[in-house]
């Protein structure tokens, strides 16, 4: 099992940055066993999370959305660990936030397992 921790610095999914902040890129097949989002700032922050299949982008494929514009209160944590998500080679988990992480903000921690 591996952990990755990534701050969300992208504030938009645009044609220039089609997937926002890349949280995880799968190499071969991997299961996401849990995702934890934490807002360690002093203000609420809205964020969106995407699971993007290889060859697609969140910018032109809104069906890739896992969470859309969820407001995470200051100092709160959201845990997504009831279901597993299996990613193929080069599938991506990515996110955007209403405020870019600059020492504080929303970060995502993923736990992954090769399958």
Long-range contacts (C-beta under 8 A, 24 or more apart in sequence): 1-33, 1-111, 1-112, 1-113, 2-111, 2-112, 2-113, 3-109, 3-110, 3-111, 3-112, 4-109, 4-110, 4-112, 5-107, 5-108, 5-109, 6-107, 6-108, 6-109, 6-110, 7-101, 7-105, 7-106, 7-107, 8-47, 8-95, 8-96, 8-97, 8-100, 8-101, 8-105, 8-106, 8-107, 8-108, 9-100, 9-101, 9-102, 10-94, 10-95, 10-96, 10-97, 10-100, 11-96, 11-97, 11-98, 11-99, 11-100, 12-96, 13-48, 13-50, 13-57, 13-58, 13-59, 13-94, 13-96, 14-59, 15-59, 18-57, 18-58, 18-59, 18-60, 19-50, 19-52, 19-57, 19-58, 19-59, 19-92, 19-94, 20-48, 20-50, 20-58, 20-94, 20-95, 20-96, 21-94, 21-95, 21-96, 22-92, 22-93, 22-94, 23-49, 23-92, 23-93, 23-94, 23-95, 23-108, 23-110, 24-87, 24-92, 24-93, 24-110, 24-112, 25-90, 25-91, 25-92, 26-87, 26-88, 26-89, 26-90, 26-91, 26-92, 26-112, 27-89, 27-90, 28-89, 28-114, 29-86, 29-87, 29-88, 29-89, 29-114, 29-115, 30-86, 30-87, 30-112, 30-113, 30-114, 30-115, 31-84, 31-85, 31-86, 31-87, 31-112, 31-113, 31-114, 31-115, 32-84, 32-85, 32-86, 32-87, 32-93, 32-110, 32-111, 32-112, 33-81, 33-84, 33-111, 33-112, 33-113, 34-79, 34-80, 34-81, 34-110, 34-111, 35-79, 35-80, 35-81, 35-93, 35-108, 35-109, 35-110, 35-111, 36-77, 36-78, 36-79, 36-80, 36-81, 36-108, 36-109, 36-110, 37-72, 37-77, 37-78, 37-80, 37-106, 37-107, 37-108, 38-76, 38-77, 38-78, 38-106, 38-107, 38-109, 39-72, 39-73, 39-74, 39-75, 39-76, 39-77, 39-105, 39-106, 40-75, 40-104, 40-105, 40-107, 41-74, 41-99, 41-104, 41-105, 41-106, 42-74, 42-75, 42-104, 43-74, 43-99, 44-71, 44-72, 44-73, 44-74, 45-71, 45-72, 45-97, 45-98, 45-99, 45-105, 45-106, 46-70, 46-71, 46-72, 46-97, 46-98, 47-72, 47-95, 47-96, 47-97, 47-98, 47-106, 48-95, 48-96, 48-97, 49-93, 49-94, 49-95, 49-108, 50-92, 50-93, 50-94, 50-95, 51-85, 51-87, 51-91, 51-92, 51-93, 52-91, 52-92, 52-93, 52-94, 53-88, 53-91, 54-88, 54-89, 54-90, 54-91, 54-92, 55-90, 58-94, 72-106, 86-115
